[in-house]
Amino acid sequence: MTHKQYDIAVIGGGTAGLMAAEFGAQFGAKVALVEAQRLGGECLWTGCVPSKALLAAAKAAHTTREAARFGVHVGDVTIDFAAVMHYVHHSMDTIYHQDSRAIWESQSIDVHQARAQFTDAHTLSLDNGDTLRAKYIVIATGSRPQIPEALQDIPYLTSETLFDLTELPRRLAIIGGGPIGTEMAQAFTRLGAQVTVIEQQARLLPSEDADAAAMIAECLEREGVTFRFNTSVEQATETDGVVTLHLQNGDVVESDAVLIAIGKRPNIDKLNLAAAGVDVRDGRLVVNDKLRTSQAHIYAAGDVTDGLQFTHYAGWQAYQVIRNMLFPLSAKGVMETVPHTTFTDPEIAQAGLTEAQARAKYGDKVQVTHLSMSHTDRAVIEGTTDGFMKIIHKGNGKLVGATIVGANAGEMINEWAGVIEKNGWVWHVITKMHVYPTFGAANVMLGMMQFRKQFADGIIGAVVRRIARFAL
């Protein structure tokens, strides 16, 4: 048993915890990082990395089947699911080398492979018998899948167990039409499963732009996904490996496996937060917009805050936590919107407000400029014309949102996200030279459409045209 004193103790070795530990150490703090399982967290082991690797394998199968439209003819496509999963796990293991214990310890961070709980506001007791005391503590323990009561008595998969599959289920029911459910619906369909998505709301991807979600639903239906909207599971039974789902609308869905993807809850149950005097409400941490808990020296970052759940947001919050902890003039650690991508094919990428959110906030001041992917040269060249782009702006060109549906949308959205973050205008994009022919060049094309309209209809355009006439 050892008793150690630190400047900062970080509980949780996922993205938020790793980044908080790294930033703290870079600023000269003596840092302890406590992780009960594997470093890397959800993103590496059960989220971003395995899901995108599976999507990549599924896309390879789909592209091969569709190769004839390019004049390339191949034989029947067969799926070796065990080999696919080997590829998925190889991807995780390769990336883990960047998050291994040795890497973090080389940065003067003490890594403790143990489970922690509070014994008082500054003390953590580890299940290996050690005790840590710290001036500041960061809670970054992530989240876990929610399981509906109706499904708790049958075999089910979650993001935590999905990538342990060794055989492809012939029929897969997915409960939840959010990003995880939608991505996995397309992946498993392309790998050969019959997929049914059950979503209690009226459409797929309820949090995304309605036009974007409708296009993805149409694409997935073309590929063979079946949807059940406006309903949920009322009762579930399992007999001889077959799961029968009785839905509230009277439908019955039979499947060989069930994936539950309806959201997550913060991992705080085993921290003994009461001993630290940290307020919890309805099973969730109470944090302010600076990411402080009710104890001024205890912060939280990432999914455990029960906010927007994106890896890049968790990393950003970790930096804000360390900044607020060590420096004066604290900064806001909670954002209203976060740029993000759903990695279906085509992808959906969003920065700033959606069209509906912008109209609710700004009313008639909102204008929207559209561009179909069928009008972008690189999309035509690549044969990926499903999709569209739209920017949401005010009449003066002030940008408040951007939505892209298409190949490489996640890469293209970063440019618009940067403009929105700096409270910029559309012309900030079009004044920069872009390589042709790239997908990014479509950002300029879309921006020019808005700019031309602003000059044609606006006061600024009238003034500029009048000035230009003196030079003619």
Buried (B, 14 or more C-beta within 10 A) or exposed (E): EEEBEBBBBBBBBBBBBBBBBBBBBEBEBBBBBBBBEBBBBBBBBBBBBBBBBBBBBBBBBBBBEEEEEEEEEEEEBEBEBEEBBEBBBEBBEEBBEEBBBEBBEEEEBBBBBBBBBBBEBBBBBBEEEBBBBBBBBBBBBBBBBEBBEBBEEBEBBBBEBBBEBEEBBEBBBBBBBBBBBBBBBBBBBBBBBBBBBBBBBEBBBBEBBBBBBBBBBEBBEEEBBBBBBEBBBEBBEBEEEEBBBBBBEEEEBEBBBBBBBBEBBBBBEEBBBEBBEBEBEEEBBBBBEBBBBBBEBBBBBBBBBBBBBBBEBBBBBBBBBBBBBBEEEBEEBBBEBBBBBBBBBBBBBBBBBBBBBBBEEBEEBBBBBBBBBEBBBBBEEBEBBBBBBBBBBBBEBBBBBBBBBBBBBBBBBBBBBBBBEEEBBBBBBBEEEBEEBBBBBBBBBBBBBBBEBBBEEBEEBEEEEEEEEEEE
